[in-house]
Amino acid sequence: MAGSMWLRCILGPHLQRIHRSPDQSRPEGRAGRRVGTHLTRCSLYEHVVSQQGWSYQPRSLEKHTDSIIGWASALWSLSYYSSPLLLCYLYRKGYICSSKLVPVSQYLGTVLVCLLGVACLRGWGRWKNSEYLQFLSILEETKKNHTPTNKVRSWQPEVKLSKAGVSLLKPEPKLRGAADSVLHSVRTLPCHIISFLIAHSFGRRMLYPGSVGLLQKAMRPMLLQGQARLIEEFDGQRNKLVACDGNEIDTMFVDRRRDGGQTGQTLVICCEGNAGFYEVGCMNTPLEGGYSVLGWNHPGFGGSTGVPFPQNEANAMDVVIQFAMHKLGFQLTEIVVYAWSIGGFTASWAVMSYPEIQSLVLDASFDDLLPLALKVMPDSWRPLVQHTVRQYMNLNNAKQLLKYQGPVLLIRRTRDEIITTTGPEDVMSNRGNDLLLKLLQFRYPKIMTDEGVRAVRQWLGCSNPLEEASVYSGYEVDDDWCVSVLQSYQADRDVLFPWSVGEDMTLEGRRQLALFLARKYMRNFETTHCTPLPASEFHSPWRL
């Protein structure tokens, strides 16, 4: 029995946080109390008995052995990412040969034995800690008798999809003859191979740095603190969802429906940026606004497994929406999708695939990844970058957004330094401008003629509210007239986009409508890309 318990101490998950009931104070001793856990990615269970808590304090032996194992893990990650360069260096120095590989393998074997010894010492340290033993007993109790009365929630899947996968928009194929197609495939085979290697090595990590283990290790204290805040202050519910590709998606749900407010009846599903986590990301904006909120981590981020390629991202978003509908009890008409930065891809996919969703809010997002990728890569790599993006990282948000008929709000950061092609000082190079123009040109093609586009571009070139107001008043835009024209068109036809409103209108009228619509579809926020959006700037999209 003792040997079995010691083995479980060696192989058991990390205990990160103790939760207590509101009327329970922290005892001086460590024995004889029922503990709850707030667990890391490798954990199997989560036990929540309270809304307040403190961080678990390991004994000295457990703490130091954990530190050694953590450093070993970090060195392994570093060597993994630098292995191509390291292997080239060793080959040039003549170290990759049979006579020298034997002592290297012996050295690695010694290191593994030492690490195994460290793990055993960590298990001993946990075994001597009554708090950790109490935690293990709770896990065992949960496995044998998982009932609501023991107040233990198993870290098991809440939703598991069995369908083969969800669909993505594919890049348009180039038409070729049969012979030309075969010849072209042979000629471009090296490019395909290089593109695959780039996408699955540094390309994916450049696009989604939050999936890099070293970054996650550095951010772990901040993530744990943020997760504890959501659970203890907002009564957040953490759930694991299994997507159709087998990836486990870590989610956090805060329910405000019982608060009685109107905003609490609406669920905001948040899609984070390429280095964002729900623990410290854009989820806090609608949370402060009183909404019910569902946050989730990209595949490979935090407690989610997998890698964040477009197909995996769409699969993850799909299971999140299914969870919101079938487990949380929200209708699609009660769901708002809110995304920051690269999260615009999954958000636009969601409204394209579930057109009944109430509305969409995109903050600091872009129309297409390709122009941004070309900006950071050498010009000589242009054909390779184009092929890699279109084949493996085709984040074409605009094309997906045009499939959606519902209300949309775009938030542009006027000093954005990330999604611009020239720099933050040039507000016209912000790719959010292109997203707005493509959306308006699709929905209102008769209004967004050359003159309408020119007027909107002049408004987009303004870097502060005073300049915007000057342009708006310069065209003498009459908001009431614009609303009446659009409402009249909608009442007579009630058709889907694109609309033909403005077809028989004067040039002045089309300019007024173009500026009116631009200001309704986009709001400016005078800050940089990574500044958190205040709750006061989070608004429902305009509805006619």
N, C-alpha and C positions, 0 to 999 in steps of 0.2 A: 504493500500500500504506500509506504514511504517512497519507494523507488518510482512508483507510478506518478506520485505527486511531484517528485523532483523532476521527472521527465517533462511533465506538463509545465513546470516552471521554466524549463529550458526552451521549450517550443511554443509557449503561450504568447499571446499578443501583448503589446505594450499597453500599460495602464497610464492614461494621460491626465485624467481629471476625476475628482470625487464630487458627486452631487449630494446635497443634503436637503432635507425638508426644511421649509421656512422657519419652523419652530425649534429646529435642532441646531445647537451650537457645536463648534468643532471641539471634540474631546482632546484632552492633553495626551492621552495614551493612544496606541494604535490598535488595540485589540477590542473585540466585542462590539463592533458596529457594522451595520449593513452599508456597503459602499455601492456607488454607482460608477459607471465608467463612460468616458468620452474618448473614443478610440481612434487609432491611426489607420492607415490604408490596409495594413495586414491583419487588422482585427476581424473577429468573427461576430462579436455581439456588442450591443450597447445597452446599458442598464440605466434608466433614468428614474430616480426616485424623488427628485427635487427640482427646484428652480434656482438654487444658489449653490455655489461650490467653491472648491479650491483645487489647485494643481497637486497632483500626486507627487510626493517627495520620496524618491527611492533611497535606500540605505547606501552607504559609501561604496560597498563592493559592487552593487548593481549599477550605481551611477558611473563608476570608472570603467567597468567592463562594457557598459552601453556606449560610452564614449569611444573606446577602442574599436568596437564593432562599427560604429558610425563612421569613424575615420577610414576604416578598411573599405567600407561601402563607397565612401566618397572617392577614394583612390582608385577603386575598381571602375567607377563611372568615368573618372578622368582618363584612365588608361583605355577604356572602351572607346571614348570619343576621339582620342588621339592615336588610336591603334594604327591607322594607315600611315601616318607620319613616322610613328615609332618603328613599325616593321621595315619601312624604307631605310631608316637610319641604321637599324641593326643589320640589314642585308648589306648595305654599303660598307659597314665596319667588319663584315665577315663573321658575325655572331650566329647567323642562321646556318648551322652545319651540324652534322650528327655528333661530332666530338664535343660541341659546346651546348647542345640541347639537353644532354643527359644531366649535367650539373644544374642547369636552369630548372629542369623538371623536378630534381631533388630539392632544390631551394623552394619551389612553389609548394611541393608536398609538405615541407617543414612549416611553411607559413600557414597552410590549411590546418595542420595539426594544432598549431598554436592558437589559431582562431577557434577551433573546436574546443580547446581547453578554456579559452576565454568565455565561450558560450556556456560551458559547464559551470564556471565560476559565477556567471551572471545568474544561472539557475539556482545556485546555492544562495546567492544574495537575496533572490526573490523568495526562496523557501524560508529564509529567516525573517521575512517581513510578513507579519500577520495580516496587514492590509491587503497584500497581493494574494495571500492564501484565501482570504475572505472573498475576494473577487473571483478566484478560480472556483470556489464552492458555488457561487452564484451562477457561473456559467454551467456547471454540472447540473445544478437544480433546474435551470432553464431547459437543458437538453432532455431531462427526464420528465418534467412537468411544466410545459410552457402554457400557462394560463394567465388570464388578466389579473388574477388575484395576487400573483407573485410580483407584479409590476415590472417584469423584465421583458424588454423588447428585443427579439432576435434580429440580428443584422442579416436578414434573409431577403431575397427578392420580393418586392411588392407587386411588380408587373413584369411579365416575361412574354415577349412576343415570339410567335412561332413562324411568322411568315418569312419568306426568303429574303426580302429586303425592300427598301423603298426606292423610288425612281428619282433620278437627277436629270436636269437638262444637259444634253450632250452637245459638244461643239459641232457646228455644221460641217459635214464631210465635204471634201472637195471632189467634184465629179471628174473621174478619169476613165479612160478606156481600160479594158481588161489587161492588155499587154502593158500599157503604161503603169497600171496599178501595181503589177508584179515587179516591174523594173524599179518603180519608185520605192516599193517596200524594201527591196534588196539594197538600194542606194542609201536609204535612210536608216538601215538597221543599226549602224554604229550610233547614230543620234538617239535612237530609241533606247539603246542600252545605257548610254551616258545619262539620258534624261531620267531613266528609272533609278540609276545609282544616286543621282543628285537629289531627286525627290525623296528617296528613302534614307538619305544620310543627313547631310547638313541642310538641305533645302527645307525639309519638314521642320527641323529644329529652328531654323531662322524664321520661318513663318509662324510657328507656335513655340516660342521660347519657354512658355509655362510648362511644356511637357518635358523639359530637361530636368533630370533628377537632381542635379547640383543646385539649380535654382529653387526647386521645391524644398530641398534640405535647408537652404538659407532662409526661406520664408516660413518654415514650419512653425516656429513660435508665434508668428503673426497670424498664421492660419488657424492654429489651435485657439488662440485668444478670440479671434473673430467667430469661430464656430461655437465656442463656449458662450459668447455674448448672445448669439442667435438662439441658443437653447435655453439659457437661464433667464435672459431678460425678455425675450419675445415668445417663449414657449415653443420654439421651433421643433419640428419633427424631421429627423433625418431618415431617409429611406434609400435603399439600393434598388435600382431598376435594371433589368437585364434586357438589352436591346436584341434585335433579331440576329445580329452578328455575334452575339455572345458577350459583348462588352458590358461591364457593370458600370452603371452611371450613378454617381453620388449626388443626391439631391437634398435640399432643405426647404421645408414648407412652413410658412407662418400663416396661421388661419386667423383672420380678423372678422369673420362673418358674425361671430357672437358679440362683437363690440357694438353693433347696432347702427354703425355709420353706413352711408351709401357706398363709399369707396371700398369698404371692407367686403362688399358683395362681389366686387370685381377682382379677378385673379390676374396678376401681372407675372408672366413668365419671363425671366431675365436670361439673356444670352450674353456671356462675358466676352472680353477681348482676348487677344492672343497670349497675354500673360496675366489674365484675370481669373480669379477664383470667387465662387459665391461667398466665401467667408469674408472677403475684404473688397468685393467688387461692386458692380452697379446695382446689386440687389438692395443696398441700403437706401437708394433714392426713393423707390416706391414704398419701401418699408416706412420711411419717415413721413410719407404722405398718407399713411393710414390704409393702404391697400393690403389685401391678401397677396402673398408673394411666394412664388416657387422658383428657387434658384437651382442651377445644376452646373456641374463641372464638365468641361470638354473631356473626351476620351484621353486618358493618360495624364490628366490633371488631378491633383489631390487624391481623393478616394476612388476616382474613376479609372477603369482599366482600358487598355487599347492604345491606339495612336490616332491623332486628329487629322485623318484624311477626309476629304469632302463626303465620301459615302458613309464613313463612320459617324461623321458629324450629323448627317441627315438621319441616320438610324437612331442616334441618341435623341435628337429633337423629337422624333416620332414617338418614342416610348415615353418621353416626358409629357407630351400632349395626351397620349393614351392614359397615362397615370392621372393627369388632371381631370380627365373626363370620367373615367370608370372607377377610380378609387377615391378621389377627392370630391366628386359630385358636381363639378362645374360644367355648364353648357359652353359650347364654343362661343356663343354670343356674349358670354360673361368673361371671356379671356382676352386680355391685351398682351401682345408680345412686345417686349422692350429689349433693345439690343444696343450694345456699345461696340464701336470699332468693327473688328472682324466678326463679331457676333451677328452682324447684319446678314451674313450668309445663311446661318441656320434660321434666323428670324424671317428672312424673305422666303426661304424654302417652306417654312411653316405656314405662312399665309397663302402661298401658292398651292400647297397641298391641302390645306384646310381653309377654304375661302370664306367659311361662315365665322371665322374669328372676328371679334368685335373691331379691333383696330391694331395698328402697328406704329411703334415709335422707334426711330433709328437715330442714335446719337453718335456723331463723329464717325459715320460710316462712309463707304465709297461705292462706286458703281461697278468697278471691275478691278481685279487684282493685277492684271497684266501691266498697265501703265506704272503702277507703283513698284512692281518687280523690275521693270526695265530701268527705273530711276536708280536703283542701288547696284545694278550689275554693269559690267563693262559693255560698251557698245559692240565690241567684237563678239560678245556672247548672245546678241539679240535673237538670232534664229533658234538657238538652243533654249534660251529662256522662254520664248514664245511656245515652243513645243512642250517644254516641261510643264508650264503653267496650264496650258490647255488640256494636256493629257492627264495630269495628276493633281493639280491644284486649281481647278477652274472655278474660282469664286466669282462668278458673274452675278452679282447681286441685282443689277438692274434688270436683266432678263427675267429673273424670278419675280421681281417686284411687279413687273408689267402684267403678270398673270393674275394679280390680286385686284379686286374691285372695291375694296373697303377703304375706310379713312386711313390716311398716312400722315405722320408728322416727321419731318427731318430736322434734326438739330445740328447746326454747323458751328464748329469752334473757329472763331475768326483768327485765332493765333495758333491754329493747328500746325504742328511740325512733322506729323507722321504721314498723313494721307494727302500731302501736297507733293507735286512733282518738281517744284523749284525751291520752295522754302516757305516758312511761316509768314515772311514779310509780303508775299504775293498771295492775297486772298483768292484771286481768280484761279490759282493752280490747285485749289482744294477740290478733291474729287467728289465731294458732296455736291458741288455745283453741277457736275455732269449727271449725277444721280437725279437731281431735281429736274434738270432740263429734259432728260430722257423720259421721266415720268409725265411731265406736263405735255411734251410733244406727243406722247402716246395717247393720253386721255383727252387732250383738247387740240387736235392737229390743225383745226381751222383758226384757232386763236394764236397758236404758236407758229405763225409764219415767220419770215425773216425779220420783219419789223417787231413782232412780239418777242422773238428770241433776243433781238438787240436791246429791247427795253429791259428785259429780265437780266441780261448780262450786265447792263449798266447798274441795276440795283444790286446784283451779286458782287460787283466790284467795290461796294461801300464797306468800309471797315469799322464803322461805328453807327449807332442809332441816329445821330444827327444827320449824317450823310444819307442814310436810308430814307429818312423823313423828307429830306430835300428832294431826292429823286422822285419819291412817291407824290409829293405835292406838285412837283414840276410837270408831271403828266396829268395833273388835276383828276386823280382817280376818285370817283364817286362810289364809295363802298355800297351804299343802298341801291344804287342803280345796278351795280354788278350782281348783287344778290338777287334782285328781282329778275334780271335777264336769265340767270342760271336756274332759278326756281321755275320760271315760266317754261323753259326748255324741258326741265325734268318732269313737270306736271303734264305736259303735252305728250311726252314720249315714254318716259320711265325706262330708258334703254341702258344697256351696259356700255361701259367705255369700250372704244373711243366715241366721244360725242362730236356732232357736227355743228355745235353752237358756234356762232361767229362767222358762219359761211357768207351771210349777206349783210355783214356789218362794216361800218366805216373803219378806216385804219386807226383812227383815234380810239374808237370803241374797243378794237382788238387789243390795243396797247394797254388800255385801262384794265381789261379783263386779265391780261397776261400778268401784269404787276399785282393785281388783287389776288390771283390764284397763287403766285409765287410766295407772297407774304403769308397766305393761309397754310401753305404746305411746308414752309420752312421758317424756323426761328433761329436767330443768331444768339450765340452765347460767347461773350468776349473773354476767352481764356484759351489755355493750351489743351492738347489732346488728352492728357492723363488726369486733369483736374476733375475730382468727383462732381457729378451734376447735383446741384442742390434740389431739394424736393420742390422748392418754389418754381423751378424751371421745368418740372415734369408736368406736362399738360396733356389732356385728351386731344387727339387730332380733331381738326375742324370738320364739321358735318354741315352739309347744305340743308 
